[in-house]
Amino acid sequence: MIRRVVVIGAGMGGLTAALRLAQQGLSVRIIEARSEAGGLASVFEKEGLVFDAGPYILLDRPGLEWAFRSLGLELSDHVTLRRIEDVYEVQSSQGSVHFYADEKRTAAELDAQWPGSGRQYERFVSEMRATHKQLSPLLHVSRPGPASLFRNQAFTRIPFLLSSLGSVLARANLPQPVVEAIAIWTQIAGQRIEEAPSPLAFVPALIHSVGAFYPVKGIGSIPQTLTRIATTAGVEFQYDTAVRSIVSENGRVRGVETNQDELVPADAIVSNYSGIGTYFVMLEDTTAPP
């Protein structure tokens, strides 16, 4: 019987998993290598000013609301969001690309610099909006597989999913400065446009539909809120501690070994680390149980 669970990493996934498990009566401890929770959504302070360490706008408000409701919470009760009308601008020697919440305004400014590009941009946004509508239900499935693609005829989007962001934008026939402005988000992950996943092409469609938002107290307020709620629910947090390995015996988990030479016992492990890292760095035995 599972009673004790160790969650590796206090990113958004680790926080929500820990809270959900604690709500079901399990004893949960989160082990985080850094000094605070949040992962990519964490913050840092410099000379009295607080900065977002990763993403600084929220493009999937419905998804975040769904995640909070899955935990029995209402997002609006804990986080105040402000809609962004003037979203972002990218300047280059070839021109300035400005993205507004208003799609028509965005297209008009593009058209003023590159005649004909406004209509191409609206066509691209329309296609991405339709693609997102078909694929977004997969975000609410625990283990989406090939069968899931046949719901809402999402299988027709398989070529899109197998494409890179670069190839999707190449087919849009947009001016190069516009392509580079849409793809600027790849710099957060340190990827080249040819390597970046195709769903990054959804960014303009999301800006012009569900909208772009910013939490009044910063992106970091979201994991901070979940941390407070998880603590109240009984989740233990162990910071400044890295997990060195997942200890197993006879196909069963015994716990985790930390960089402090501590064995933390557990009946189950939930990893908020990368899948490849979990299996090939932390696990010595990856044999499937009988």
C-alpha positions as CSV (number, residue, x, y, z in Angstrom):
1,M,0.0,0.0,0.0
2,I,1.3,3.5,-0.9
3,R,1.4,5.8,2.1
4,R,4.6,7.9,1.6
5,V,5.3,9.8,-1.7
6,V,8.4,11.8,-2.6
7,V,8.0,14.4,-5.4
8,I,11.2,15.3,-7.1
9,G,11.2,19.0,-8.1
10,A,8.9,21.8,-7.1
11,G,8.0,23.1,-10.5
12,M,4.3,23.6,-11.4
13,G,3.9,19.9,-12.2
14,G,5.5,18.8,-8.9
15,L,3.5,21.3,-6.9
16,T,0.1,20.3,-8.4
17,A,0.9,16.6,-8.1
18,A,2.0,16.9,-4.5
19,L,-1.2,18.9,-3.6
20,R,-3.4,16.4,-5.3
21,L,-1.8,13.5,-3.5
22,A,-2.0,15.2,-0.1
23,Q,-5.7,15.9,-0.7
24,Q,-6.1,12.1,-1.0
25,G,-4.6,11.5,2.4
26,L,-1.0,10.5,1.4
27,S,2.1,11.7,3.2
28,V,4.0,13.8,0.6
29,R,7.4,15.4,0.6
30,I,8.7,17.6,-2.2
31,I,12.5,17.7,-2.6
32,E,13.7,20.7,-4.6
33,A,17.3,21.5,-5.6
34,R,16.8,25.2,-5.5
35,S,15.9,27.5,-2.5
36,E,12.3,28.0,-3.6
37,A,9.5,26.4,-5.6
38,G,8.3,27.4,-9.1
39,G,10.8,25.9,-11.6
40,L,10.5,27.9,-14.8
41,A,7.8,30.0,-13.2
42,S,10.0,31.1,-10.3
43,V,11.2,34.6,-9.5
44,F,14.4,36.3,-8.4
45,E,15.0,39.5,-6.5
46,K,17.7,42.1,-7.3
47,E,18.1,45.3,-5.4
48,G,14.6,45.2,-4.1
49,L,13.0,44.5,-7.4
50,V,11.4,41.2,-8.3
51,F,11.8,39.6,-11.7
52,D,10.2,36.7,-13.4
53,A,12.9,34.0,-14.1
54,G,11.1,32.4,-17.0
55,P,7.8,33.1,-18.9
56,Y,6.4,36.5,-18.2
57,I,3.0,36.3,-19.9
58,L,0.2,33.8,-19.5
59,L,-1.3,32.6,-22.8
60,D,-3.4,29.7,-21.6
61,R,-5.8,31.1,-19.0
62,P,-8.4,28.4,-19.6
63,G,-5.8,25.7,-19.0
64,L,-4.7,27.2,-15.8
65,E,-8.3,27.6,-14.6
66,W,-8.8,23.9,-15.4
67,A,-5.7,22.9,-13.5
68,F,-6.9,24.9,-10.4
69,R,-10.4,23.4,-10.6
70,S,-8.8,19.9,-10.8
71,L,-7.5,20.7,-7.3
72,G,-10.8,22.0,-6.1
73,L,-9.7,25.6,-6.4
74,E,-10.8,28.6,-8.3
75,L,-8.0,30.6,-9.9
76,S,-9.8,33.9,-9.5
77,D,-9.9,33.3,-5.7
78,H,-6.1,33.2,-5.5
79,V,-4.5,35.0,-8.4
80,T,-5.5,38.3,-10.0
81,L,-4.9,38.5,-13.7
82,R,-4.6,41.6,-15.8
83,R,-5.3,41.3,-19.6
84,I,-2.5,42.7,-21.8
85,E,-3.6,44.7,-24.8
86,D,-0.2,45.8,-26.1
87,V,1.5,42.3,-25.9
88,Y,5.0,42.6,-27.3
89,E,7.1,44.2,-30.0
90,V,10.2,43.0,-31.9
91,Q,12.4,45.5,-33.7
92,S,15.0,44.7,-36.3
93,S,16.8,46.5,-39.1
94,Q,14.0,45.3,-41.4
95,G,11.2,46.8,-39.5
96,S,9.1,46.6,-36.3
97,V,6.6,43.8,-35.6
98,H,4.0,44.7,-33.0
99,F,1.6,42.2,-31.5
100,Y,-1.6,43.5,-30.0
101,A,-4.6,41.7,-28.5
102,D,-6.5,43.1,-31.4
103,E,-5.8,40.9,-34.4
104,K,-7.1,43.5,-36.9
105,R,-4.8,46.1,-35.5
106,T,-1.8,43.8,-35.6
107,A,-2.5,42.8,-39.2
108,A,-3.0,46.4,-40.3
109,E,0.4,47.5,-39.0
110,L,2.0,44.5,-40.7
111,D,0.3,45.4,-43.9
112,A,1.5,49.0,-43.7
113,Q,5.1,47.8,-43.8
114,W,4.8,44.7,-46.0
115,P,1.7,45.1,-48.3
116,G,-0.3,41.9,-48.4
117,S,1.2,40.5,-45.2
118,G,-1.8,41.4,-43.1
119,R,-4.1,39.1,-44.9
120,Q,-1.5,36.3,-44.8
121,Y,-1.1,36.8,-41.1
122,E,-4.9,36.6,-40.5
123,R,-5.0,33.4,-42.6
124,F,-2.1,31.9,-40.6
125,V,-3.8,32.9,-37.2
126,S,-7.1,31.4,-38.4
127,E,-5.4,28.1,-39.3
128,M,-3.5,28.0,-35.9
129,R,-6.7,28.7,-34.0
130,A,-8.5,25.8,-35.7
131,T,-5.5,23.5,-35.1
132,H,-5.3,24.5,-31.4
133,K,-9.1,23.9,-31.0
134,Q,-8.7,20.3,-32.2
135,L,-5.6,19.5,-30.2
136,S,-6.2,21.3,-26.9
137,P,-8.5,18.6,-25.5
138,L,-5.4,16.3,-25.4
139,L,-4.1,18.5,-22.6
140,H,-6.9,17.2,-20.4
141,V,-6.1,13.5,-20.9
142,S,-3.8,11.9,-18.5
143,R,-2.2,9.6,-21.1
144,P,-2.9,10.8,-24.6
145,G,-2.1,8.3,-27.2
146,P,-2.8,7.6,-30.9
147,A,-6.5,6.8,-30.1
148,S,-6.9,10.3,-28.6
149,L,-6.1,11.9,-31.9
150,F,-9.3,10.4,-33.4
151,R,-11.4,12.5,-31.1
152,N,-12.5,15.8,-32.8
153,Q,-10.7,14.5,-36.0
154,A,-7.4,15.6,-34.4
155,F,-5.7,12.9,-36.5
156,T,-5.8,15.3,-39.4
157,R,-3.2,17.4,-37.4
158,I,-0.6,14.7,-37.2
159,P,1.5,16.3,-40.0
160,F,1.5,19.5,-37.9
161,L,2.6,17.7,-34.8
162,L,5.4,16.0,-36.7
163,S,6.6,19.4,-38.1
164,S,9.0,21.9,-36.5
165,L,8.0,25.5,-35.8
166,G,10.3,26.5,-38.7
167,S,8.5,24.4,-41.3
168,V,5.1,25.6,-40.1
169,L,6.1,29.2,-40.3
170,A,7.7,28.6,-43.7
171,R,4.4,27.5,-45.1
172,A,2.7,30.6,-43.8
173,N,4.5,32.8,-46.4
174,L,5.0,35.6,-43.9
175,P,7.8,38.3,-44.2
176,Q,11.0,37.1,-42.5
177,P,10.8,39.7,-39.7
178,V,7.3,38.5,-38.8
179,V,8.5,34.9,-38.8
180,E,11.4,35.8,-36.5
181,A,9.1,37.8,-34.2
182,I,6.7,34.9,-33.8
183,A,9.6,32.5,-33.2
184,I,11.3,34.7,-30.6
185,W,9.9,32.5,-27.9
186,T,12.3,29.7,-28.9
187,Q,15.1,31.8,-27.3
188,I,13.6,31.0,-23.8
189,A,14.4,27.3,-24.4
190,G,17.6,28.0,-26.3
191,Q,16.3,26.3,-29.4
192,R,16.7,27.0,-33.1
193,I,13.5,27.5,-35.1
194,E,14.2,24.3,-37.0
195,E,14.3,22.4,-33.7
196,A,11.4,24.1,-31.9
197,P,8.1,22.2,-31.6
198,S,5.2,23.2,-33.9
199,P,2.8,24.2,-31.1
200,L,4.8,27.4,-30.5
201,A,3.0,28.6,-33.7
202,F,-0.1,28.8,-31.5
203,V,1.2,32.0,-29.8
204,P,-0.4,34.6,-32.1
205,A,-3.7,32.6,-32.2
206,L,-3.8,32.6,-28.4
207,I,-3.0,36.2,-28.1
208,H,-5.9,37.1,-30.4
209,S,-8.4,34.6,-28.9
210,V,-8.1,33.7,-25.2
211,G,-5.8,36.6,-24.7
212,A,-2.5,37.3,-23.0
213,F,-2.5,37.9,-19.2
214,Y,-0.1,38.9,-16.5
215,P,-0.7,38.1,-12.8
216,V,-0.7,41.4,-10.8
217,K,2.0,40.0,-8.5
218,G,4.0,38.4,-11.2
219,I,4.1,34.9,-12.7
220,G,5.9,33.7,-9.6
221,S,2.7,34.4,-7.6
222,I,1.2,31.2,-9.1
223,P,3.7,28.7,-7.7
224,Q,3.8,30.7,-4.5
225,T,0.1,30.4,-4.1
226,L,0.2,26.6,-4.8
227,T,3.1,26.3,-2.3
228,R,1.0,28.0,0.5
229,I,-2.0,25.8,-0.3
230,A,0.1,22.6,-0.4
231,T,1.8,23.5,2.9
232,T,-1.6,23.9,4.5
233,A,-2.6,20.5,3.0
234,G,0.3,18.9,4.8
235,V,2.9,18.7,2.0
236,E,6.5,18.9,3.4
237,F,9.1,20.9,1.5
238,Q,12.8,20.2,1.5
239,Y,14.8,22.9,-0.4
240,D,18.4,23.2,-1.4
241,T,18.5,19.4,-1.8
242,A,19.2,17.6,-5.1
243,V,18.1,14.0,-5.6
244,R,21.0,11.9,-6.7
245,S,19.2,8.7,-7.4
246,I,16.0,6.8,-7.0
247,V,16.6,3.7,-4.9
248,S,14.7,0.5,-5.8
249,E,14.9,-3.1,-4.8
250,N,13.3,-6.1,-6.5
251,G,11.3,-3.8,-8.8
252,R,9.9,-1.7,-5.9
253,V,10.8,1.8,-4.9
254,R,12.5,2.3,-1.5
255,G,13.1,6.0,-1.7
256,V,15.5,8.6,-3.0
257,E,19.1,9.3,-2.2
258,T,20.0,13.0,-2.0
259,N,23.3,14.9,-2.5
260,Q,23.4,15.1,1.3
261,D,23.9,11.3,1.5
262,E,20.4,11.0,3.0
263,L,18.0,8.2,2.1
264,V,14.4,9.6,2.1
265,P,12.1,6.6,2.3
266,A,9.0,6.4,0.0
267,D,6.6,3.9,-1.4
268,A,6.3,5.9,-4.6
269,I,8.1,8.6,-6.5
270,V,6.7,11.3,-8.7
271,S,9.4,13.1,-10.8
272,N,9.1,16.7,-12.0
273,Y,12.5,16.2,-13.6
274,S,12.8,15.4,-17.3
275,G,11.7,12.0,-18.4
276,I,15.0,11.1,-19.9
277,G,16.9,12.4,-16.9
278,T,14.7,10.5,-14.5
279,Y,15.2,7.1,-16.3
280,F,18.8,7.5,-17.3
281,V,20.3,9.6,-14.5
282,M,18.4,8.7,-11.4
283,L,17.4,5.1,-12.1
284,E,19.8,2.2,-12.2
285,D,17.2,-0.5,-12.8
286,T,14.7,0.3,-15.5
287,T,13.4,-3.2,-15.9
288,A,9.7,-3.4,-16.3
289,P,8.0,-5.1,-13.2
290,P,6.6,-8.6,-13.8
